[in-house]
């Protein structure tokens, strides 16, 4: 089974960010946009890892 590099990087980043940021996101005195920053970072990493693929790989 072939797993594209972008998917593999996305899964690793999601796992690492989830473990490191659960307490940070759930703080009651934190800013309302914290979960959105994490989501934006995940999307950015996925887009960055997908940019080098040839059009034949997509």
N, CA, C and O atoms as a Maestro MAE file, in Angstrom:
{
 s_m_m2io_version
 :::
 2.0.0
}

f_m_ct {
 s_m_title
 :::
 protein
 m_atom[232] {
  # First column is atom index #
  i_m_mmod_type
  r_m_x_coord
  r_m_y_coord
  r_m_z_coord
  i_m_residue_number
  s_m_chain_name
  s_m_pdb_residue_name
  s_m_pdb_atom_name
  i_m_atomic_number
  :::
  1 25 0.839 -1.175 0.000 1 A "UNK " " N  " 7
  2 3 0.000 0.000 0.000 1 A "UNK " " CA " 6
  3 2 0.888 1.244 0.000 1 A "UNK " " C  " 6
  4 15 1.757 1.397 0.859 1 A "UNK " " O  " 8
  5 25 0.664 2.118 -0.959 2 A "UNK " " N  " 7
  6 3 1.459 3.341 -1.086 2 A "UNK " " CA " 6
  7 2 0.777 4.482 -0.344 2 A "UNK " " C  " 6
  8 15 -0.396 4.774 -0.577 2 A "UNK " " O  " 8
  9 25 1.520 5.120 0.547 3 A "UNK " " N  " 7
  10 3 1.019 6.291 1.267 3 A "UNK " " CA " 6
  11 2 1.793 7.503 0.756 3 A "UNK " " C  " 6
  12 15 3.016 7.551 0.889 3 A "UNK " " O  " 8
  13 25 1.106 8.472 0.179 4 A "UNK " " N  " 7
  14 3 1.810 9.671 -0.314 4 A "UNK " " CA " 6
  15 2 2.534 10.397 0.816 4 A "UNK " " C  " 6
  16 15 2.097 10.389 1.967 4 A "UNK " " O  " 8
  17 25 3.634 11.013 0.460 5 A "UNK " " N  " 7
  18 3 4.449 11.715 1.453 5 A "UNK " " CA " 6
  19 2 3.655 12.801 2.167 5 A "UNK " " C  " 6
  20 15 3.822 13.004 3.369 5 A "UNK " " O  " 8
  21 25 2.802 13.493 1.442 6 A "UNK " " N  " 7
  22 3 2.037 14.575 2.061 6 A "UNK " " CA " 6
  23 2 1.077 14.052 3.120 6 A "UNK " " C  " 6
  24 15 0.886 14.697 4.151 6 A "UNK " " O  " 8
  25 25 0.479 12.911 2.886 7 A "UNK " " N  " 7
  26 3 -0.447 12.325 3.866 7 A "UNK " " CA " 6
  27 2 0.323 11.855 5.092 7 A "UNK " " C  " 6
  28 15 -0.126 12.048 6.222 7 A "UNK " " O  " 8
  29 25 1.468 11.245 4.877 8 A "UNK " " N  " 7
  30 3 2.275 10.771 5.991 8 A "UNK " " CA " 6
  31 2 2.752 11.930 6.862 8 A "UNK " " C  " 6
  32 15 2.701 11.846 8.089 8 A "UNK " " O  " 8
  33 25 3.210 12.997 6.241 9 A "UNK " " N  " 7
  34 3 3.643 14.174 6.997 9 A "UNK " " CA " 6
  35 2 2.467 14.783 7.743 9 A "UNK " " C  " 6
  36 15 2.611 15.191 8.896 9 A "UNK " " O  " 8
  37 25 1.316 14.849 7.107 10 A "UNK " " N  " 7
  38 3 0.130 15.398 7.757 10 A "UNK " " CA " 6
  39 2 -0.253 14.582 8.987 10 A "UNK " " C  " 6
  40 15 -0.579 15.157 10.025 10 A "UNK " " O  " 8
  41 25 -0.219 13.273 8.891 11 A "UNK " " N  " 7
  42 3 -0.562 12.429 10.031 11 A "UNK " " CA " 6
  43 2 0.420 12.595 11.181 11 A "UNK " " C  " 6
  44 15 0.013 12.637 12.342 11 A "UNK " " O  " 8
  45 25 1.692 12.688 10.873 12 A "UNK " " N  " 7
  46 3 2.701 12.877 11.917 12 A "UNK " " CA " 6
  47 2 2.527 14.232 12.593 12 A "UNK " " C  " 6
  48 15 2.608 14.330 13.817 12 A "UNK " " O  " 8
  49 25 2.291 15.266 11.813 13 A "UNK " " N  " 7
  50 3 2.111 16.606 12.378 13 A "UNK " " CA " 6
  51 2 0.852 16.668 13.239 13 A "UNK " " C  " 6
  52 15 0.869 17.266 14.315 13 A "UNK " " O  " 8
  53 25 -0.225 16.065 12.781 14 A "UNK " " N  " 7
  54 3 -1.452 16.046 13.580 14 A "UNK " " CA " 6
  55 2 -1.221 15.341 14.905 14 A "UNK " " C  " 6
  56 15 -1.667 15.819 15.948 14 A "UNK " " O  " 8
  57 25 -0.536 14.220 14.874 15 A "UNK " " N  " 7
  58 3 -0.274 13.473 16.100 15 A "UNK " " CA " 6
  59 2 0.587 14.285 17.068 15 A "UNK " " C  " 6
  60 15 0.269 14.377 18.254 15 A "UNK " " O  " 8
  61 25 1.662 14.867 16.572 16 A "UNK " " N  " 7
  62 3 2.559 15.632 17.436 16 A "UNK " " CA " 6
  63 2 1.860 16.867 17.994 16 A "UNK " " C  " 6
  64 15 1.966 17.157 19.185 16 A "UNK " " O  " 8
  65 25 1.151 17.590 17.140 17 A "UNK " " N  " 7
  66 3 0.449 18.782 17.614 17 A "UNK " " CA " 6
  67 2 -0.645 18.448 18.606 17 A "UNK " " C  " 6
  68 15 -0.875 19.196 19.556 17 A "UNK " " O  " 8
  69 25 -1.318 17.338 18.397 18 A "UNK " " N  " 7
  70 3 -2.369 16.954 19.326 18 A "UNK " " CA " 6
  71 2 -1.789 16.674 20.702 18 A "UNK " " C  " 6
  72 15 -2.337 17.115 21.712 18 A "UNK " " O  " 8
  73 25 -0.687 15.948 20.747 19 A "UNK " " N  " 7
  74 3 -0.084 15.616 22.034 19 A "UNK " " CA " 6
  75 2 0.472 16.845 22.751 19 A "UNK " " C  " 6
  76 15 0.399 16.945 23.976 19 A "UNK " " O  " 8
  77 25 1.020 17.763 21.987 20 A "UNK " " N  " 7
  78 3 1.649 18.931 22.597 20 A "UNK " " CA " 6
  79 2 0.678 20.057 22.932 20 A "UNK " " C  " 6
  80 15 0.965 20.887 23.794 20 A "UNK " " O  " 8
  81 25 -0.464 20.091 22.258 21 A "UNK " " N  " 7
  82 3 -1.294 21.284 22.384 21 A "UNK " " CA " 6
  83 2 -2.660 21.070 23.015 21 A "UNK " " C  " 6
  84 15 -3.469 21.998 23.019 21 A "UNK " " O  " 8
  85 25 -2.947 19.910 23.539 22 A "UNK " " N  " 7
  86 3 -4.272 19.675 24.124 22 A "UNK " " CA " 6
  87 2 -4.514 20.618 25.299 22 A "UNK " " C  " 6
  88 15 -5.560 21.263 25.371 22 A "UNK " " O  " 8
  89 25 -3.566 20.702 26.207 23 A "UNK " " N  " 7
  90 3 -3.736 21.590 27.365 23 A "UNK " " CA " 6
  91 2 -3.741 23.058 26.944 23 A "UNK " " C  " 6
  92 15 -4.492 23.861 27.498 23 A "UNK " " O  " 8
  93 25 -2.915 23.406 25.978 24 A "UNK " " N  " 7
  94 3 -2.832 24.796 25.530 24 A "UNK " " CA " 6
  95 2 -4.135 25.249 24.887 24 A "UNK " " C  " 6
  96 15 -4.570 26.380 25.104 24 A "UNK " " O  " 8
  97 25 -4.760 24.384 24.099 25 A "UNK " " N  " 7
  98 3 -6.008 24.737 23.427 25 A "UNK " " CA " 6
  99 2 -7.157 24.848 24.422 25 A "UNK " " C  " 6
  100 15 -8.012 25.724 24.289 25 A "UNK " " O  " 8
  101 25 -7.182 23.975 25.406 26 A "UNK " " N  " 7
  102 3 -8.328 23.892 26.318 26 A "UNK " " CA " 6
  103 2 -8.249 24.828 27.514 26 A "UNK " " C  " 6
  104 15 -9.107 24.744 28.393 26 A "UNK " " O  " 8
  105 25 -7.282 25.697 27.589 27 A "UNK " " N  " 7
  106 3 -7.212 26.646 28.691 27 A "UNK " " CA " 6
  107 2 -8.400 27.602 28.610 27 A "UNK " " C  " 6
  108 15 -8.702 28.145 27.547 27 A "UNK " " O  " 8
  109 25 -9.061 27.798 29.730 28 A "UNK " " N  " 7
  110 3 -10.251 28.656 29.730 28 A "UNK " " CA " 6
  111 2 -9.907 30.138 29.619 28 A "UNK " " C  " 6
  112 15 -10.722 30.923 29.133 28 A "UNK " " O  " 8
  113 25 -8.728 30.530 30.054 29 A "UNK " " N  " 7
  114 3 -8.361 31.944 29.980 29 A "UNK " " CA " 6
  115 2 -7.624 32.295 28.688 29 A "UNK " " C  " 6
  116 15 -7.117 33.409 28.554 29 A "UNK " " O  " 8
  117 25 -7.561 31.379 27.755 30 A "UNK " " N  " 7
  118 3 -6.851 31.608 26.495 30 A "UNK " " CA " 6
  119 2 -7.718 32.330 25.477 30 A "UNK " " C  " 6
  120 15 -8.905 32.569 25.700 30 A "UNK " " O  " 8
  121 25 -7.107 32.666 24.373 31 A "UNK " " N  " 7
  122 3 -7.800 33.362 23.293 31 A "UNK " " CA " 6
  123 2 -8.741 32.412 22.559 31 A "UNK " " C  " 6
  124 15 -8.505 31.204 22.527 31 A "UNK " " O  " 8
  125 25 -9.789 32.946 21.982 32 A "UNK " " N  " 7
  126 3 -10.802 32.121 21.309 32 A "UNK " " CA " 6
  127 2 -10.285 31.511 20.016 32 A "UNK " " C  " 6
  128 15 -10.844 30.523 19.541 32 A "UNK " " O  " 8
  129 25 -9.234 32.075 19.437 33 A "UNK " " N  " 7
  130 3 -8.763 31.631 18.133 33 A "UNK " " CA " 6
  131 2 -7.656 30.581 18.213 33 A "UNK " " C  " 6
  132 15 -7.107 30.214 17.174 33 A "UNK " " O  " 8
  133 25 -7.313 30.097 19.369 34 A "UNK " " N  " 7
  134 3 -6.250 29.099 19.499 34 A "UNK " " CA " 6
  135 2 -6.509 27.828 18.681 34 A "UNK " " C  " 6
  136 15 -5.604 27.387 17.973 34 A "UNK " " O  " 8
  137 25 -7.691 27.224 18.743 35 A "UNK " " N  " 7
  138 3 -7.905 26.015 17.928 35 A "UNK " " CA " 6
  139 2 -7.770 26.291 16.432 35 A "UNK " " C  " 6
  140 15 -7.340 25.424 15.671 35 A "UNK " " O  " 8
  141 25 -8.136 27.495 16.018 36 A "UNK " " N  " 7
  142 3 -8.038 27.846 14.603 36 A "UNK " " CA " 6
  143 2 -6.586 28.000 14.169 36 A "UNK " " C  " 6
  144 15 -6.249 27.688 13.027 36 A "UNK " " O  " 8
  145 25 -5.729 28.472 15.054 37 A "UNK " " N  " 7
  146 3 -4.306 28.567 14.735 37 A "UNK " " CA " 6
  147 2 -3.705 27.182 14.511 37 A "UNK " " C  " 6
  148 15 -2.902 26.985 13.599 37 A "UNK " " O  " 8
  149 25 -4.095 26.241 15.339 38 A "UNK " " N  " 7
  150 3 -3.594 24.870 15.181 38 A "UNK " " CA " 6
  151 2 -4.084 24.292 13.860 38 A "UNK " " C  " 6
  152 15 -3.309 23.660 13.142 38 A "UNK " " O  " 8
  153 25 -5.340 24.493 13.531 39 A "UNK " " N  " 7
  154 3 -5.877 24.005 12.260 39 A "UNK " " CA " 6
  155 2 -5.193 24.651 11.070 39 A "UNK " " C  " 6
  156 15 -4.906 23.981 10.078 39 A "UNK " " O  " 8
  157 25 -4.930 25.944 11.160 40 A "UNK " " N  " 7
  158 3 -4.236 26.649 10.082 40 A "UNK " " CA " 6
  159 2 -2.812 26.123 9.916 40 A "UNK " " C  " 6
  160 15 -2.321 26.003 8.793 40 A "UNK " " O  " 8
  161 25 -2.162 25.817 11.007 41 A "UNK " " N  " 7
  162 3 -0.819 25.253 10.932 41 A "UNK " " CA " 6
  163 2 -0.827 23.877 10.273 41 A "UNK " " C  " 6
  164 15 0.062 23.569 9.479 41 A "UNK " " O  " 8
  165 25 -1.805 23.059 10.588 42 A "UNK " " N  " 7
  166 3 -1.928 21.732 9.975 42 A "UNK " " CA " 6
  167 2 -2.168 21.863 8.471 42 A "UNK " " C  " 6
  168 15 -1.555 21.146 7.680 42 A "UNK " " O  " 8
  169 25 -3.041 22.760 8.082 43 A "UNK " " N  " 7
  170 3 -3.306 22.979 6.650 43 A "UNK " " CA " 6
  171 2 -2.060 23.491 5.952 43 A "UNK " " C  " 6
  172 15 -1.765 23.073 4.833 43 A "UNK " " O  " 8
  173 25 -1.330 24.380 6.586 44 A "UNK " " N  " 7
  174 3 -0.111 24.909 5.996 44 A "UNK " " CA " 6
  175 2 0.960 23.843 5.796 44 A "UNK " " C  " 6
  176 15 1.625 23.821 4.760 44 A "UNK " " O  " 8
  177 25 1.129 22.972 6.766 45 A "UNK " " N  " 7
  178 3 2.112 21.894 6.634 45 A "UNK " " CA " 6
  179 2 1.704 20.928 5.529 45 A "UNK " " C  " 6
  180 15 2.554 20.482 4.758 45 A "UNK " " O  " 8
  181 25 0.425 20.601 5.438 46 A "UNK " " N  " 7
  182 3 -0.046 19.707 4.378 46 A "UNK " " CA " 6
  183 2 0.152 20.337 3.003 46 A "UNK " " C  " 6
  184 15 0.549 19.649 2.063 46 A "UNK " " O  " 8
  185 25 -0.117 21.627 2.874 47 A "UNK " " N  " 7
  186 3 0.078 22.312 1.587 47 A "UNK " " CA " 6
  187 2 1.553 22.377 1.227 47 A "UNK " " C  " 6
  188 15 1.921 22.205 0.065 47 A "UNK " " O  " 8
  189 25 2.391 22.622 2.214 48 A "UNK " " N  " 7
  190 3 3.824 22.683 1.958 48 A "UNK " " CA " 6
  191 2 4.373 21.330 1.508 48 A "UNK " " C  " 6
  192 15 5.194 21.269 0.592 48 A "UNK " " O  " 8
  193 25 3.929 20.255 2.141 49 A "UNK " " N  " 7
  194 3 4.440 18.941 1.773 49 A "UNK " " CA " 6
  195 2 3.881 18.461 0.440 49 A "UNK " " C  " 6
  196 15 4.467 17.580 -0.189 49 A "UNK " " O  " 8
  197 25 2.775 19.014 0.003 50 A "UNK " " N  " 7
  198 3 2.155 18.603 -1.251 50 A "UNK " " CA " 6
  199 2 2.647 19.421 -2.443 50 A "UNK " " C  " 6
  200 15 2.366 19.051 -3.583 50 A "UNK " " O  " 8
  201 25 3.351 20.490 -2.228 51 A "UNK " " N  " 7
  202 3 3.737 21.399 -3.305 51 A "UNK " " CA " 6
  203 2 4.789 20.825 -4.241 51 A "UNK " " C  " 6
  204 15 4.875 21.259 -5.390 51 A "UNK " " O  " 8
  205 25 5.580 19.880 -3.799 52 A "UNK " " N  " 7
  206 3 6.669 19.347 -4.613 52 A "UNK " " CA " 6
  207 2 6.260 18.163 -5.483 52 A "UNK " " C  " 6
  208 15 7.079 17.667 -6.257 52 A "UNK " " O  " 8
  209 25 5.039 17.707 -5.378 53 A "UNK " " N  " 7
  210 3 4.615 16.563 -6.162 53 A "UNK " " CA " 6
  211 2 4.380 16.974 -7.611 53 A "UNK " " C  " 6
  212 15 3.901 18.072 -7.894 53 A "UNK " " O  " 8
  213 25 4.728 16.072 -8.514 54 A "UNK " " N  " 7
  214 3 4.452 16.294 -9.926 54 A "UNK " " CA " 6
  215 2 2.967 16.144 -10.184 54 A "UNK " " C  " 6
  216 15 2.246 15.547 -9.384 54 A "UNK " " O  " 8
  217 25 2.510 16.684 -11.299 55 A "UNK " " N  " 7
  218 3 1.093 16.571 -11.630 55 A "UNK " " CA " 6
  219 2 0.707 15.122 -11.944 55 A "UNK " " C  " 6
  220 15 -0.471 14.770 -11.869 55 A "UNK " " O  " 8
  221 25 1.684 14.280 -12.294 56 A "UNK " " N  " 7
  222 3 1.391 12.884 -12.550 56 A "UNK " " CA " 6
  223 2 1.124 12.100 -11.273 56 A "UNK " " C  " 6
  224 15 0.474 11.055 -11.319 56 A "UNK " " O  " 8
  225 25 1.616 12.584 -10.130 57 A "UNK " " N  " 7
  226 3 1.441 11.882 -8.871 57 A "UNK " " CA " 6
  227 2 0.096 12.163 -8.222 57 A "UNK " " C  " 6
  228 15 -0.346 11.395 -7.368 57 A "UNK " " O  " 8
  229 25 -0.546 13.220 -8.598 58 A "UNK " " N  " 7
  230 3 -1.778 13.629 -7.929 58 A "UNK " " CA " 6
  231 2 -2.921 12.772 -8.312 58 A "UNK " " C  " 6
  232 15 -4.037 12.982 -7.836 58 A "UNK " " O  " 8
  :::
 }
 m_bond[231] {
  # First column is bond index #
  i_m_from
  i_m_to
  i_m_order
  :::
  1 1 2 1
  2 2 3 1
  3 3 4 2
  4 3 5 1
  5 5 6 1
  6 6 7 1
  7 7 8 2
  8 7 9 1
  9 9 10 1
  10 10 11 1
  11 11 12 2
  12 11 13 1
  13 13 14 1
  14 14 15 1
  15 15 16 2
  16 15 17 1
  17 17 18 1
  18 18 19 1
  19 19 20 2
  20 19 21 1
  21 21 22 1
  22 22 23 1
  23 23 24 2
  24 23 25 1
  25 25 26 1
  26 26 27 1
  27 27 28 2
  28 27 29 1
  29 29 30 1
  30 30 31 1
  31 31 32 2
  32 31 33 1
  33 33 34 1
  34 34 35 1
  35 35 36 2
  36 35 37 1
  37 37 38 1
  38 38 39 1
  39 39 40 2
  40 39 41 1
  41 41 42 1
  42 42 43 1
  43 43 44 2
  44 43 45 1
  45 45 46 1
  46 46 47 1
  47 47 48 2
  48 47 49 1
  49 49 50 1
  50 50 51 1
  51 51 52 2
  52 51 53 1
  53 53 54 1
  54 54 55 1
  55 55 56 2
  56 55 57 1
  57 57 58 1
  58 58 59 1
  59 59 60 2
  60 59 61 1
  61 61 62 1
  62 62 63 1
  63 63 64 2
  64 63 65 1
  65 65 66 1
  66 66 67 1
  67 67 68 2
  68 67 69 1
  69 69 70 1
  70 70 71 1
  71 71 72 2
  72 71 73 1
  73 73 74 1
  74 74 75 1
  75 75 76 2
  76 75 77 1
  77 77 78 1
  78 78 79 1
  79 79 80 2
  80 79 81 1
  81 81 82 1
  82 82 83 1
  83 83 84 2
  84 83 85 1
  85 85 86 1
  86 86 87 1
  87 87 88 2
  88 87 89 1
  89 89 90 1
  90 90 91 1
  91 91 92 2
  92 91 93 1
  93 93 94 1
  94 94 95 1
  95 95 96 2
  96 95 97 1
  97 97 98 1
  98 98 99 1
  99 99 100 2
  100 99 101 1
  101 101 102 1
  102 102 103 1
  103 103 104 2
  104 103 105 1
  105 105 106 1
  106 106 107 1
  107 107 108 2
  108 107 109 1
  109 109 110 1
  110 110 111 1
  111 111 112 2
  112 111 113 1
  113 113 114 1
  114 114 115 1
  115 115 116 2
  116 115 117 1
  117 117 118 1
  118 118 119 1
  119 119 120 2
  120 119 121 1
  121 121 122 1
  122 122 123 1
  123 123 124 2
  124 123 125 1
  125 125 126 1
  126 126 127 1
  127 127 128 2
  128 127 129 1
  129 129 130 1
  130 130 131 1
  131 131 132 2
  132 131 133 1
  133 133 134 1
  134 134 135 1
  135 135 136 2
  136 135 137 1
  137 137 138 1
  138 138 139 1
  139 139 140 2
  140 139 141 1
  141 141 142 1
  142 142 143 1
  143 143 144 2
  144 143 145 1
  145 145 146 1
  146 146 147 1
  147 147 148 2
  148 147 149 1
  149 149 150 1
  150 150 151 1
  151 151 152 2
  152 151 153 1
  153 153 154 1
  154 154 155 1
  155 155 156 2
  156 155 157 1
  157 157 158 1
  158 158 159 1
  159 159 160 2
  160 159 161 1
  161 161 162 1
  162 162 163 1
  163 163 164 2
  164 163 165 1
  165 165 166 1
  166 166 167 1
  167 167 168 2
  168 167 169 1
  169 169 170 1
  170 170 171 1
  171 171 172 2
  172 171 173 1
  173 173 174 1
  174 174 175 1
  175 175 176 2
  176 175 177 1
  177 177 178 1
  178 178 179 1
  179 179 180 2
  180 179 181 1
  181 181 182 1
  182 182 183 1
  183 183 184 2
  184 183 185 1
  185 185 186 1
  186 186 187 1
  187 187 188 2
  188 187 189 1
  189 189 190 1
  190 190 191 1
  191 191 192 2
  192 191 193 1
  193 193 194 1
  194 194 195 1
  195 195 196 2
  196 195 197 1
  197 197 198 1
  198 198 199 1
  199 199 200 2
  200 199 201 1
  201 201 202 1
  202 202 203 1
  203 203 204 2
  204 203 205 1
  205 205 206 1
  206 206 207 1
  207 207 208 2
  208 207 209 1
  209 209 210 1
  210 210 211 1
  211 211 212 2
  212 211 213 1
  213 213 214 1
  214 214 215 1
  215 215 216 2
  216 215 217 1
  217 217 218 1
  218 218 219 1
  219 219 220 2
  220 219 221 1
  221 221 222 1
  222 222 223 1
  223 223 224 2
  224 223 225 1
  225 225 226 1
  226 226 227 1
  227 227 228 2
  228 227 229 1
  229 229 230 1
  230 230 231 1
  231 231 232 2
  :::
 }
}
